[in-house]
Amino acid sequence: MLIISYLTLFFVSDNFEVRVMTSLTTLLVMATLFTQVSSSLPKTSYFKLVDVWLLFCIFSTFLVIVFHVLIDLSLHNEDLTRRTPETKITSITVPLRPPALRRGTSVAPHSRAPSSTGVALEAWKIPRKTSSKIGRCQRMLLSDVERFARLFMAAVFLVFNVVYWLKAYGFV
């Protein structure tokens, strides 16, 4: 189940639903396995090694889901910063009060209100060039986030297994 969860980091980046649904299904199966194993073992006041292993599996799958969210956010951040001037969001006019109707006149259902009765709202704009460190961190490339997630999860798995099996065989 951990392999399936880890392999979701290699799915196509712009298919967020498939990646997250696969990870969530893996998390659900591992939680079910944890409850079944815990109910079949004798009750003790301390954690058993199988409890530690299963809790690590659940935690690492949760971390994979967090990375999927970060990857999706960086994908959308790249899309916003790649906008050209032609695709710039224009302001929207919201009427404060409906135009007064005179006898014998009609108003089309989708007619635009005069600009004097409206308030212009603009969408938030992401600054393209910032010199601060925060600006550089916000603009991490999608490939950088994916590479970091893959390497980080592999390193966490490796370190945990080394410590776990050293403890299991009594070396620690």
C-alpha positions in Angstrom: 0.0 0.0 0.0 2.9 2.3 0.6 4.2 1.7 -2.8 0.9 2.6 -4.4 0.8 5.8 -2.3 4.3 6.7 -3.3 3.6 6.0 -7.0 0.9 8.6 -7.0 3.7 11.2 -6.9 4.6 10.1 -10.4 1.1 10.5 -11.9 0.5 13.4 -14.3 0.7 16.6 -12.4 -2.5 18.3 -13.8 -4.7 15.3 -12.8 -5.2 16.3 -9.1 -8.4 14.3 -8.6 -6.9 10.9 -9.6 -3.8 11.4 -7.5 -5.7 12.5 -4.4 -8.4 9.8 -4.7 -5.8 7.1 -5.1 -3.9 8.4 -2.1 -7.1 8.7 0.0 -8.2 5.2 -0.9 -4.8 3.9 0.2 -5.1 5.9 3.4 -8.6 4.4 4.1 -7.3 0.8 3.5 -4.4 1.3 5.8 -6.6 2.8 8.5 -8.9 -0.3 8.2 -5.9 -2.6 8.4 -4.7 -0.8 11.5 -8.0 -1.2 13.3 -8.3 -4.9 12.3 -4.7 -5.6 13.4 -5.1 -3.7 16.7 -8.3 -5.5 17.6 -6.8 -8.9 16.9 -3.7 -8.4 19.1 -3.7 -8.5 22.9 -4.3 -5.2 24.6 -1.2 -3.7 26.1 -0.4 -0.3 27.6 2.6 0.2 25.2 3.0 0.5 21.5 3.9 -2.7 19.7 6.2 -2.6 16.7 3.3 -3.4 14.3 1.5 -0.4 15.7 4.4 1.8 15.0 4.7 0.4 11.5 1.1 0.9 10.7 1.0 4.4 12.1 4.0 5.3 10.0 2.2 4.0 6.9 -0.8 6.2 7.7 1.4 9.2 8.5 3.4 8.9 5.3 0.3 8.5 3.2 -1.0 11.7 4.8 2.3 13.4 3.9 1.9 12.3 0.3 -1.6 13.9 0.2 -0.1 17.1 1.6 2.5 17.0 -1.2 -0.3 16.5 -3.8 -1.9 19.7 -2.5 1.4 21.6 -2.7 2.0 20.3 -6.2 -1.5 21.4 -7.3 -1.0 24.8 -5.7 2.4 25.3 -7.5 0.7 24.2 -10.8 -2.0 26.8 -10.4 0.6 29.4 -9.4 2.6 28.7 -12.6 -0.6 29.1 -14.6 -1.3 32.5 -13.1 2.2 33.8 -13.6 2.3 32.7 -17.2 -0.7 34.9 -18.1 -0.2 37.1 -21.1 -1.5 40.7 -21.2 -4.2 39.6 -23.6 -5.7 37.2 -21.0 -5.6 39.8 -18.2 -8.7 39.8 -16.0 -10.9 42.8 -16.6 -12.8 44.6 -13.9 -16.4 43.7 -13.1 -19.1 46.3 -12.6 -21.5 45.5 -9.8 -24.6 47.7 -9.6 -25.3 49.3 -6.2 -29.0 49.8 -7.0 -31.1 48.7 -9.9 -31.8 51.3 -12.5 -35.1 53.1 -12.1 -37.9 51.9 -14.4 -40.1 54.3 -16.2 -43.5 53.6 -17.4 -43.4 52.0 -20.8 -39.7 51.1 -20.7 -38.2 47.7 -20.3 -34.8 46.5 -19.2 -33.1 43.5 -20.8 -32.3 40.8 -18.3 -28.6 41.0 -19.0 -28.2 44.7 -19.7 -25.2 46.4 -18.2 -25.8 49.0 -15.5 -24.4 52.5 -16.0 -20.9 52.8 -14.6 -21.9 55.6 -12.3 -24.0 53.2 -10.2 -21.4 50.5 -9.9 -18.3 49.6 -8.0 -15.3 48.2 -10.0 -13.9 45.0 -8.5 -10.6 43.6 -9.6 -9.2 40.1 -9.1 -6.1 39.7 -7.0 -2.9 40.0 -9.0 0.2 38.0 -8.3 3.3 40.1 -8.5 5.6 38.8 -11.3 8.9 40.2 -10.0 9.7 40.4 -6.3 13.1 40.6 -4.8 12.2 39.2 -1.4 13.0 35.6 -0.4 9.2 35.0 0.2 8.5 35.8 -3.5 11.1 33.3 -4.7 9.7 30.6 -2.4 6.1 31.2 -3.7 7.3 30.8 -7.2 8.9 27.4 -6.9 8.6 25.5 -10.1 6.3 22.6 -10.3 9.2 20.2 -11.2 11.1 21.4 -8.1 8.1 20.6 -5.8 7.6 17.2 -7.4 11.3 16.3 -7.2 11.4 17.4 -3.6 8.3 15.4 -2.7 9.7 12.2 -4.4 13.1 12.5 -2.8 11.7 13.5 0.6 9.3 10.6 0.8 12.0 8.1 -0.3 14.4 9.5 2.3 11.7 9.4 5.1 10.9 5.8 4.2 14.6 4.8 4.2 15.4 6.5 7.5 12.4 5.0 9.2 13.1 1.5 8.0 16.7 1.7 9.2 15.7 2.8 12.7 12.7 0.5 12.8 14.6 -2.7 11.9 17.6 -1.8 14.2 15.1 -1.4 17.0 13.2 -4.7 16.0 16.5 -6.7 16.2 17.6 -5.0 19.4 20.5 -3.0 18.1 19.1 0.3 19.4 
